[in-house]
Amino acid sequence: MKLADRMSLLAAEGAYAVLSRAQELERRGKSIIHFEIGQPDFATPVHITNSGIAALRAGKTKYTSPLGIVELRDVIARFITKTHGIETTRGQVAVTPSGKTAIFAAFAATISPGDEVMYPDPGFPTYRTLIDFFGGIAVPVPLVAANHFSFDMSVFRKRFSKRTRVVVLNSPSNPTGGVIPKSDIEEIASMVKHTDAWVVTDEMYSRMLYGSVPYASIYSLPKMKRQTIIVDGFSKTYAMTGWRLGYMVVPDTMIDRIDYLLTHLVGCTASFVQEAGIAALTGSQRASKRMVGEFHERRDIIVRKLNRISGIRCQVPDGAFYVFPDVSSFGMTSEKFASYVLSKAGVAVLPGTAFGNNGQGYIRISYAAKVRDIEEGVNRISRALSYL
Ligand SMILES: Cc1ncc(COP(=O)(O)O)c(C=O)c1O
């Protein structure tokens, strides 16, 4: 039986492929340190979990409006108004059952077949897959180590044209942890402002920042609200990956279309999960802040240890919980390198190419792991490399 052509455009995400290889080795008795999966190793803060349980007990188990419950949409609108300094209303907010659904909806709403879409390479693999899925023309823009893993703006300028329909931004970035400086955001805004190109800004890691520079969102810049879609979620900030809760902020002129899209795609987001989302945004931020503080310490530990290994060069990323060290000096492709450290050292890392062609020469390590695992994992990598 024949499937629709678009189904052949889908592929596994690198992290899941490496995870299943690592788990297979574990089943055979090998000890594995997991650096491949991008999720906090902390439990969801108790007050958030309790709020979800209380909602279940109170019978909040029915459909809600496709855009989400009014209370959560209001809370998100207030949160965005405060963090971005731009008046944002409930009429711009759609709650989604994950950040990934928000990305899907944003792309479905803006990409027509043949439209050019600029996106970061290396970048979160869902962007490229969904650009292809919606028939867009993928226009990768390199993130370069020399710019602290921000865009090469000379390439950005060259690739931006009147055919550009969507620009995807992700800061701090998965997989590099890099943060786009305000000056680059301003330049991108000045380029798109006089066109009808959309900006989709994925701000999933915007509360995980370790530098002293304040977060810059393109949504906050004058007149950008009318052509910007923010996608965000609760997975990382509140250690809620399994709850599946995200949202999008769109121009109010578009919200009806998003309403219909969510109606037919998901119906709504789980009602008790939405209640937990209210607790997350309005309750104590102490647990989330403590988690970010721990990631900061782990970042310093892993960068220091990796840079002690001769041949590895690792930048100090300003956000998220990933490092993206340069391993090109070992003369192997990223895939070979990742496969070597998995089989020889029992350490699961992702090849940089799982995030696009510009990831060649790099690996991604998620340091959302216990400090003792970080130390053991890097020691094992160091030992395995000394045999080369
Ligand atoms: C950059 C980025 N955007 C979006 C997501 C999706 O998060 P979720 O679907 O768990 O909300 C992730 C998850 O890894 C991510 O790294």
The ligand as an ORCA input file, in Angstrom:
! r2SCAN-3c Opt
* xyz 0 1
  C      14.628     24.292     20.564
  C      13.494     23.430     20.990
  N      12.251     23.793     20.647
  C      11.186     23.048     20.982
  C      11.336     21.885     21.699
  C      10.099     21.080     22.001
  O       9.807     20.965     23.337
  P       8.433     20.293     23.828
  O       7.769     19.712     22.654
  O       8.832     19.283     24.844
  O       7.644     21.410     24.431
  C      12.611     21.452     22.073
  C      12.796     20.177     22.779
  O      13.846     19.586     22.815
  C      13.724     22.252     21.708
  O      14.975     21.895     22.028
*
